[in-house]
Amino acid sequence: MRPAGKLIYLLIGLSLLALAVAFYPELERVLLGAAIVVAVITLLDLISVWGRPQMEIERRLSLNLPLSVWSRVTLKTHNHGHHTYTLTLFDHHPQEAKIKDLPQRFKLSPGQFADIHYQIFPMRRGDAHFKGVEVEQRSRLGLWRRYWLFPLESAVKVYPNFAEVSRFGLLSIDNQLAQLGVRRQQQRGEGLDFRQLREHRQGDNLRQIDWKATARLRKLISREYQVERDQQLVFLLDCSRRMRSEDDGINHFDQALNAMLLLSYAALRQGDSVGFITFGGQQRYFAPQKGQQVVNKILNKVYDLEATHHTADYSAVARELLIRQRKRSLVVVLTNMRDEEQDELSIMLRLLRGRHLMVIANLREAVLDGISHVSVNSFEQALRYATNEEYQLRRQQTNALMTRMGALALDVTAAQLPISLVNSYLDIKRSGRL
């Protein structure tokens, strides 16, 4: 219970009147009368907010919220009492989120329903909890404010921003990837698995012609191929401290997670199986599975993952993969490594290259590209430029080492990662390297 502004102003007025009595004693009766009136009004107004409001509040929102996207929350209120309430409502939302359109002030008449809408912007993945709803009730004359807490707990899951991935499900896989800027890949006549014989069509490659069938039927017959299906894609997702680097306020780990989801979606649409192993402070394993429902299973496995303060142990995760994954697979490592980790990287590649095809996506900080294009006008800028060039040279040497050891090295920024990954996957599927 707190006095409102109106009551404070009334008390200030009485104080000024009391001060005037010191100079004009004849105003004493006026002061006494005014004090009695204010006391009675204040007491009666206090009684109007003495009891708890007879109302109900229900919170409605999706139980799965995307990260860094504004989502709508609705608070449904119902006055089942006999009095009109003047209320200000505030929801105790998760601390790791921004909100707008709160608090809101409104009147609720007897029997009336009212929906209060506001927006929430989750800034961290994982489990999030809404606690109670706080209501400020104003007295009828506005002299008092009383606060009530309605216990209303809700638990939601904040997932990686899968809105883009969901949008792709409305189109065919070719059109989806083309909209992202991914190169279309011709899947007929250039794949691995023989599908059927058919009449030659304009645009078919001459290498597709089956000359025996052509001679037998006396017309051009082409072989039709399809991309080999039922292959396996396994991600090794780095959760170590290097993945805490940020570009435009989004850390590399979140961006790598989004890229992993996109490539998983594309691979599953191609009929392949997808799984993952995490390392660098977080150890989780998801055995390769196929089917479009696997995207949701992966989301449920990774939505609460965070980059840790641990270092990445590449040799340990390589040994774990050898134990868990016997079948030849396309292994995609999502990481942010430095040249001092070359020895660990070499051990990983020596262990895995005999059984698996390796793709290593080594994330690069976007700010470093900007330093290379800034004009040098001072000694400090020259030092920064030289240091950056030396660092970039060491990265190139690390990528060259990966290539010599049989891996496909992707040296990309986090923003470039999704498209680069999908392009590399489709190139590998076409080439038959897997």
C-alpha positions in Angstrom: 0.0 0.0 0.0 1.4 3.4 -1.1 0.0 6.9 -1.2 -0.6 8.2 -4.7 0.4 11.6 -6.0 -3.1 13.1 -5.3 -2.8 12.2 -1.6 0.7 13.7 -1.4 -0.5 16.9 -3.0 -3.4 17.1 -0.4 -1.0 16.7 2.4 1.3 19.4 1.0 -1.8 21.7 0.8 -2.6 21.0 4.5 1.0 21.7 5.5 0.9 25.0 3.7 -2.4 25.8 5.4 -0.9 24.9 8.8 2.0 27.2 8.0 -0.4 30.0 7.2 -2.1 29.5 10.6 1.2 30.6 12.3 0.7 34.0 10.7 -3.1 34.1 10.6 -4.5 32.4 13.8 -8.1 33.0 12.6 -7.5 30.2 10.0 -7.2 27.6 12.7 -10.8 26.4 12.4 -10.4 26.2 8.6 -7.3 24.0 9.0 -9.1 21.7 11.5 -12.1 21.3 9.2 -9.9 20.7 6.2 -7.8 18.1 8.1 -11.0 16.2 9.2 -12.3 16.2 5.6 -9.0 15.0 4.2 -8.8 12.3 6.9 -12.3 11.0 6.2 -11.9 11.0 2.4 -8.5 9.3 2.7 -9.8 6.6 5.0 -12.9 5.9 2.8 -10.7 5.8 -0.3 -8.4 3.4 1.5 -11.2 1.0 2.2 -11.9 0.8 -1.5 -8.6 -1.0 -2.1 -8.5 -3.0 1.1 -9.6 -6.2 -0.4 -7.9 -8.2 -3.2 -9.4 -7.5 -6.6 -11.9 -10.2 -7.6 -10.4 -11.0 -11.0 -8.6 -13.7 -12.9 -5.5 -13.5 -15.1 -4.4 -16.0 -17.7 -1.2 -15.8 -19.7 -1.2 -17.1 -23.3 1.9 -17.5 -25.5 3.7 -20.1 -27.5 5.7 -22.6 -25.5 8.5 -22.4 -28.1 10.0 -19.0 -28.7 12.6 -18.2 -31.4 15.8 -16.4 -30.3 16.1 -12.7 -31.1 12.6 -12.4 -32.6 9.8 -10.3 -31.2 6.9 -12.6 -30.1 3.5 -11.8 -28.8 2.3 -12.5 -25.2 -1.4 -12.1 -24.2 -2.6 -11.6 -20.7 -6.4 -12.3 -20.5 -8.1 -10.6 -17.6 -11.6 -11.0 -16.2 -13.4 -9.0 -13.5 -15.9 -11.3 -11.8 -16.4 -8.9 -9.0 -18.9 -6.0 -8.5 -16.6 -3.0 -8.7 -14.7 -1.3 -11.4 -11.0 -1.5 -11.1 -8.3 0.9 -12.3 -5.3 -1.2 -12.9 -1.7 -1.1 -14.1 -0.4 -4.5 -15.1 3.2 -5.7 -15.4 4.3 -9.3 -16.2 7.4 -10.8 -14.5 9.0 -12.0 -17.7 12.4 -13.8 -18.0 15.3 -11.6 -17.2 17.1 -12.6 -20.4 14.5 -10.9 -22.6 13.5 -7.4 -23.7 9.9 -6.3 -23.7 7.8 -3.5 -25.1 4.2 -2.3 -24.4 4.5 -2.9 -20.7 3.3 -1.8 -18.1 -0.3 -1.0 -19.3 -3.0 0.9 -17.5 -6.7 0.1 -18.0 -10.1 0.0 -16.4 -12.0 -3.2 -15.8 -15.7 -3.0 -15.3 -17.7 -5.7 -13.5 -18.0 -8.8 -15.7 -15.7 -7.4 -18.3 -12.9 -9.3 -20.1 -9.8 -7.5 -21.4 -6.8 -8.7 -23.3 -3.5 -7.1 -22.7 -0.9 -7.7 -25.4 2.8 -7.1 -25.3 6.0 -8.1 -27.1 8.9 -10.2 -25.8 12.4 -10.5 -27.4 14.4 -13.4 -26.0 18.1 -12.8 -25.9 19.3 -16.2 -24.7 18.4 -19.7 -25.7 17.4 -22.4 -23.2 14.6 -22.7 -20.7 12.9 -19.5 -19.7 10.4 -18.9 -16.9 7.6 -16.4 -16.4 6.8 -15.8 -12.7 3.8 -13.9 -11.5 1.8 -11.0 -12.8 2.0 -7.8 -10.8 -1.1 -5.6 -10.7 -1.2 -2.0 -9.3 -4.7 -1.1 -8.2 -5.7 2.5 -7.9 -8.3 3.5 -5.3 -11.6 5.1 -6.5 -10.4 8.6 -5.8 -6.9 7.9 -6.9 -5.4 8.6 -3.4 -3.9 5.1 -2.8 -2.0 2.5 -4.8 -2.0 -1.1 -3.8 0.1 -3.9 -5.4 -1.0 -7.4 -5.8 1.0 -10.4 -7.1 -0.9 -13.0 -9.0 1.2 -16.2 -9.0 1.1 -17.3 -12.7 4.2 -19.4 -13.7 4.9 -20.4 -17.2 7.9 -22.3 -18.7 8.9 -21.9 -22.3 11.8 -23.0 -24.5 13.8 -20.5 -26.4 15.1 -22.1 -29.6 17.6 -21.0 -32.2 16.0 -18.7 -34.7 14.4 -21.3 -36.9 12.0 -18.9 -38.7 14.2 -19.0 -41.8 14.4 -22.8 -41.7 10.6 -23.1 -41.3 10.1 -20.8 -44.2 12.0 -23.1 -46.5 9.5 -25.9 -45.8 6.9 -24.2 -48.0 9.0 -24.7 -51.2 10.9 -27.5 -52.8 14.5 -27.9 -51.7 15.9 -26.5 -55.0 13.8 -23.4 -54.7 14.5 -23.0 -51.0 18.3 -23.0 -51.5 18.1 -20.8 -54.6 16.3 -18.2 -52.5 19.2 -18.2 -50.0 21.6 -17.5 -52.8 22.8 -21.1 -53.0 23.7 -22.4 -56.5 21.2 -24.7 -58.0 22.6 -28.2 -58.5 21.5 -30.2 -61.5 20.5 -33.6 -60.1 19.7 -35.5 -63.3 22.4 -37.0 -65.4 25.2 -36.0 -63.0 24.6 -38.1 -59.9 25.9 -41.4 -58.6 23.0 -43.9 -58.6 21.5 -45.2 -61.9 17.8 -44.5 -61.9 16.4 -45.5 -65.4 16.8 -45.4 -69.2 14.7 -42.8 -71.1 14.6 -41.1 -74.4 17.3 -38.6 -75.1 16.3 -35.0 -74.3 17.7 -31.7 -75.5 20.3 -30.6 -73.1 21.4 -34.1 -72.0 25.1 -34.7 -71.8 26.5 -37.0 -74.5 28.1 -39.1 -71.7 24.6 -40.0 -70.6 23.8 -41.8 -73.9 23.5 -45.6 -73.6 24.8 -46.7 -77.0 23.8 -50.3 -76.6 20.2 -49.4 -75.9 20.3 -46.8 -78.7 21.5 -49.4 -81.2 18.8 -51.9 -80.1 15.9 -49.4 -80.2 17.3 -47.3 -83.1 16.8 -44.0 -81.3 18.9 -42.1 -78.8 18.5 -43.4 -75.2 20.0 -41.7 -72.2 20.8 -43.0 -68.8 19.2 -41.0 -65.9 20.9 -40.8 -62.6 19.9 -39.5 -59.2 22.0 -38.2 -56.3 22.9 -41.0 -54.0 20.6 -41.1 -51.0 20.8 -42.6 -47.5 24.3 -41.2 -46.7 25.2 -39.9 -43.3 26.1 -36.4 -42.2 27.6 -35.8 -38.8 28.3 -32.4 -37.2 31.1 -31.9 -34.7 29.9 -28.7 -33.0 32.5 -26.7 -31.0 31.1 -25.3 -27.8 34.4 -23.9 -26.5 35.4 -20.4 -25.5 36.5 -19.4 -29.1 32.9 -19.7 -30.2 31.9 -16.8 -27.9 33.3 -14.4 -30.4 30.7 -12.0 -31.7 29.8 -10.4 -35.0 27.1 -7.7 -34.9 26.1 -8.7 -31.4 25.5 -12.4 -32.2 28.1 -14.9 -31.1 29.6 -17.4 -33.4 28.1 -20.3 -31.6 24.5 -19.2 -32.3 25.4 -18.5 -35.9 27.0 -21.9 -36.2 23.9 -23.5 -34.7 21.7 -21.8 -37.2 23.9 -23.0 -40.1 23.8 -26.5 -38.7 20.0 -26.5 -38.7 19.8 -25.3 -42.2 22.2 -27.9 -43.6 20.5 -30.5 -41.6 17.2 -29.5 -43.2 18.7 -29.6 -46.7 20.4 -33.0 -46.1 17.2 -34.6 -44.6 15.3 -33.4 -47.7 17.9 -35.2 -49.8 17.2 -38.5 -48.0 20.4 -38.4 -45.9 20.7 -39.1 -42.1 21.9 -36.3 -39.8 23.5 -36.5 -36.4 25.9 -34.5 -34.2 28.4 -34.6 -31.4 29.2 -31.5 -29.3 32.6 -30.9 -27.6 34.5 -28.2 -25.8 32.8 -28.2 -22.4 29.4 -29.6 -23.6 29.2 -33.3 -24.4 26.0 -34.4 -26.3 25.4 -37.0 -28.9 22.6 -37.5 -31.4 22.9 -40.6 -33.5 22.3 -40.0 -37.3 18.6 -40.3 -38.2 16.6 -39.6 -41.3 13.1 -38.0 -41.8 11.8 -34.5 -41.6 10.9 -34.9 -37.9 14.6 -35.1 -37.2 14.9 -31.3 -37.4 12.6 -31.0 -34.4 14.5 -33.7 -32.5 17.8 -31.8 -33.1 16.2 -28.5 -32.0 15.1 -30.2 -28.7 18.7 -31.4 -28.2 20.5 -28.2 -28.8 18.2 -25.3 -27.9 19.8 -24.9 -24.4 23.4 -25.3 -25.5 25.8 -22.4 -24.8 29.4 -21.7 -25.6 31.5 -22.5 -22.5 34.8 -21.2 -21.1 36.6 -24.5 -21.9 39.1 -25.2 -24.6 38.4 -27.5 -27.6 39.8 -31.0 -27.5 39.8 -32.0 -31.1 41.6 -35.3 -30.6 39.1 -36.4 -27.9 36.1 -35.8 -30.1 37.8 -37.5 -33.0 38.2 -40.7 -30.9 34.6 -40.5 -29.7 33.4 -40.2 -33.3 35.5 -43.3 -34.3 33.8 -45.3 -31.6 30.3 -44.1 -32.3 30.3 -43.7 -36.1 31.4 -46.8 -38.0 29.9 -46.0 -41.3 31.6 -43.6 -43.7 30.1 -40.2 -43.3 30.5 -36.6 -44.2 31.8 -35.0 -41.0 31.4 -31.2 -40.7 33.4 -29.5 -38.0 32.0 -26.2 -36.9 34.7 -24.3 -35.0 36.9 -21.2 -34.5 40.5 -22.4 -34.2 43.8 -20.7 -34.0 47.2 -21.7 -35.5 48.4 -22.9 -32.1 45.9 -25.7 -32.3 47.4 -27.1 -35.5 48.8 -30.1 -33.6 45.4 -31.0 -32.2 43.9 -30.5 -35.6 46.5 -32.8 -37.3 45.7 -35.6 -34.8 42.0 -35.2 -35.6 42.5 -35.4 -39.3 44.9 -38.4 -39.1 42.4 -40.3 -37.0 39.3 -39.6 -39.2 40.4 -39.1 -42.8 40.8 -42.8 -43.5 37.1 -43.5 -42.7 35.3 -40.2 -43.2 35.2 -37.2 -45.5 36.1 -34.1 -43.5 34.7 -30.6 -43.9 36.2 -28.0 -41.5 34.4 -24.7 -41.2 36.8 -22.4 -39.5 34.9 -19.2 -38.5 36.7 -15.9 -39.1 35.8 -12.7 -37.2 34.2 -10.2 -39.6 36.0 -7.2 -38.0 39.4 -8.6 -39.2 38.3 -8.2 -42.8 37.6 -4.5 -42.1 41.0 -3.9 -40.7 42.6 -5.2 -43.9 40.8 -2.5 -46.0 41.4 0.5 -43.7 43.9 3.1 -44.8 47.0 3.4 -42.5 47.6 6.9 -41.3 49.4 6.5 -38.0 51.9 4.2 -36.2 49.1 2.6 -34.1 47.1 1.8 -37.3 50.2 0.4 -38.9 50.8 -1.9 -35.9 47.2 -3.1 -36.0 47.4 -3.7 -39.8 50.6 -5.7 -39.6 49.3 -7.8 -36.7 46.1 -8.5 -38.6 48.0 -9.5 -41.7 50.3 -11.8 -39.8 47.2 -13.4 -38.1 45.5 -13.9 -41.5 48.6 -15.5 -42.9 48.7 -18.0 -40.1 45.1 -18.8 -40.7 45.9 -19.4 -44.4 48.7 -21.8 -43.4 46.3 -23.6 -41.1 43.7 -24.0 -43.9 46.5 -25.1 -46.3 47.4 -27.8 -43.7 43.8 -29.0 -43.6 43.7 -29.2 -47.4 46.9 -31.2 -47.6 45.5 -33.7 -45.1 42.5 -34.3 -47.3 39.9 -32.0 -45.6 37.7 -29.4 -47.3 38.6 -26.2 -45.5 36.0 -23.3 -45.3 37.5 -20.0 -44.0 34.4 -17.9 -43.7 32.7 -15.4 -41.5 29.8 -16.5 -39.5 27.3 -14.7 -41.8 28.8 -16.5 -44.8 28.7 -19.9 -43.1 25.1 -21.2 -43.9 25.4 -20.7 -47.7 29.0 -22.0 -47.9 28.1 -25.1 -46.0 25.1 -25.9 -48.2 27.1 -25.3 -51.4 29.9 -27.5 -50.2 27.5 -30.3 -49.3 25.8 -30.2 -52.7 29.2 -30.1 -54.5 30.3 -33.2 -52.5 27.0 -35.0 -53.4 27.5 -34.3 -57.1 31.2 -35.2 -57.1 30.7 -38.6 -55.6 33.5 -38.1 -53.1 31.5 -39.5 -50.2 
